[in-house]
């Protein structure tokens, strides 16, 4: 190559990695601007390291996060935003509507306590579930 770009040895020294995928990951974490050539190798301009670079750095890689954790974090953020908004409205308006809450009636499920509206509670157990039969008694092969 020319003096315009870092050599493979210089790139390995800079990143501490020899594999191109690890070099790319290291360059992104360091915020060093680079390009990926046609065969997938990272190409770093010498001016990006030595200074005087007009090249914008590549955007940092977003760390991987399991979807379950991401959804929980987003839900907590939404709830925190809702609490902040309700706190600004005042205590009189912050009370939930009676139609939004589940009653504590123990006599049986009402329309507001259908399995979809139980919000984390289990649905009531039916008689067939208590007896352990799913579809009735088992049939023997005879």
C-alpha positions as CSV (number, residue, x, y, z in Angstrom):
1,X,0.0,0.0,0.0
2,X,1.0,3.6,0.1
3,X,2.0,5.9,2.9
4,X,-1.6,7.2,2.9
5,X,-3.0,4.2,4.9
6,X,-1.8,2.1,7.8
7,X,-0.2,-1.2,6.9
8,X,-1.6,-4.5,8.2
9,X,1.2,-4.7,10.8
10,X,0.5,-1.1,12.0
11,X,-3.2,-1.9,12.2
12,X,-2.6,-5.0,14.2
13,X,-0.4,-3.0,16.6
14,X,-3.0,-0.2,16.9
15,X,-5.9,-2.6,17.7
16,X,-4.0,-5.4,19.3
17,X,-5.9,-7.8,17.1
18,X,-5.0,-9.8,14.0
19,X,-8.4,-10.9,12.8
20,X,-10.2,-8.4,10.7
21,X,-13.5,-8.7,12.5
22,X,-11.8,-8.0,15.8
23,X,-9.9,-5.1,14.3
24,X,-13.1,-3.6,13.1
25,X,-14.7,-4.0,16.5
26,X,-11.7,-2.5,18.3
27,X,-11.6,0.5,15.8
28,X,-15.2,1.2,16.5
29,X,-14.8,1.1,20.2
30,X,-11.8,3.4,20.0
31,X,-13.7,5.8,17.7
32,X,-11.1,5.7,15.0
33,X,-12.5,6.5,11.5
34,X,-11.9,3.7,9.0
35,X,-13.3,2.2,5.9
36,X,-13.9,-1.4,5.0
37,X,-12.5,-2.4,1.6
38,X,-14.1,-4.9,-0.9
39,X,-12.6,-7.9,0.8
40,X,-13.7,-6.8,4.3
41,X,-10.5,-5.5,5.7
42,X,-10.5,-2.2,7.7
43,X,-8.6,0.6,6.1
44,X,-7.4,3.4,8.3
45,X,-6.1,6.7,6.9
46,X,-2.8,7.7,8.4
47,X,-4.1,11.2,9.0
48,X,-6.8,9.8,11.2
49,X,-4.1,8.6,13.6
50,X,-1.5,11.3,13.2
51,X,-4.0,14.2,13.3
52,X,-5.3,16.7,10.7
53,X,-8.2,14.4,9.8
54,X,-11.2,15.8,8.0
55,X,-12.8,12.3,8.1
56,X,-15.7,11.9,10.5
57,X,-15.4,8.9,12.9
58,X,-17.6,6.0,12.3
59,X,-20.6,5.8,14.6
60,X,-20.0,3.8,17.8
61,X,-21.5,0.3,17.8
62,X,-24.5,-0.1,20.1
63,X,-23.8,-2.8,22.6
64,X,-25.9,-5.9,22.2
65,X,-28.7,-6.3,24.8
66,X,-31.2,-9.1,25.1
67,X,-34.7,-8.1,23.9
68,X,-36.2,-9.0,27.2
69,X,-33.9,-6.6,29.0
70,X,-34.3,-3.9,26.4
71,X,-38.1,-4.2,26.7
72,X,-38.0,-4.1,30.5
73,X,-35.7,-1.0,30.4
74,X,-38.0,0.7,27.9
75,X,-41.1,-0.1,30.0
76,X,-39.4,1.3,33.1
77,X,-38.4,4.5,31.2
78,X,-42.0,4.9,30.0
79,X,-43.3,4.4,33.5
80,X,-40.8,6.9,34.9
81,X,-41.9,9.4,32.3
82,X,-45.5,8.8,33.2
83,X,-44.8,9.3,36.9
84,X,-43.0,12.6,36.1
85,X,-45.9,13.7,33.9
86,X,-48.4,12.8,36.6
87,X,-46.4,14.6,39.2
88,X,-46.5,17.7,37.2
89,X,-50.3,17.5,36.8
90,X,-51.0,17.5,40.5
91,X,-52.3,15.0,43.0
92,X,-56.0,15.5,42.2
93,X,-55.6,14.6,38.6
94,X,-53.0,11.9,39.2
95,X,-55.4,9.4,40.7
96,X,-56.3,6.5,38.4
97,X,-59.8,6.0,37.3
98,X,-61.8,3.3,39.0
99,X,-62.3,1.7,35.6
100,X,-58.6,1.3,35.2
101,X,-58.0,-0.6,38.4
102,X,-59.0,-4.2,39.3
103,X,-61.3,-4.6,42.2
104,X,-60.2,-6.8,45.2
105,X,-63.4,-8.8,45.1
106,X,-62.8,-12.4,46.0
107,X,-66.2,-13.7,45.1
108,X,-65.2,-14.5,41.6
109,X,-63.9,-12.9,38.4
110,X,-65.8,-9.9,37.0
111,X,-65.6,-8.5,33.5
112,X,-62.6,-6.4,34.5
113,X,-60.8,-9.5,35.9
114,X,-60.6,-11.5,32.7
115,X,-57.3,-13.3,32.2
116,X,-56.2,-10.5,29.8
117,X,-56.8,-7.8,32.5
118,X,-55.3,-9.6,35.5
119,X,-52.0,-7.8,35.0
120,X,-49.6,-10.5,36.2
121,X,-52.1,-12.4,38.4
122,X,-53.1,-16.0,37.4
123,X,-56.5,-16.7,36.0
124,X,-58.9,-18.6,38.3
125,X,-58.6,-22.4,38.2
126,X,-61.6,-24.2,36.7
127,X,-63.1,-27.4,38.0
128,X,-61.6,-29.5,35.1
129,X,-58.2,-28.1,35.9
130,X,-58.5,-29.1,39.6
131,X,-59.4,-32.7,38.7
132,X,-56.4,-32.9,36.4
133,X,-58.4,-34.0,33.3
134,X,-57.8,-32.1,30.1
135,X,-60.3,-33.7,27.8
136,X,-62.0,-36.3,30.0
137,X,-61.0,-39.7,31.0
138,X,-58.4,-41.6,29.0
139,X,-59.5,-44.2,26.6
140,X,-57.9,-47.6,26.7
141,X,-56.9,-49.4,23.6
142,X,-59.6,-52.1,24.1
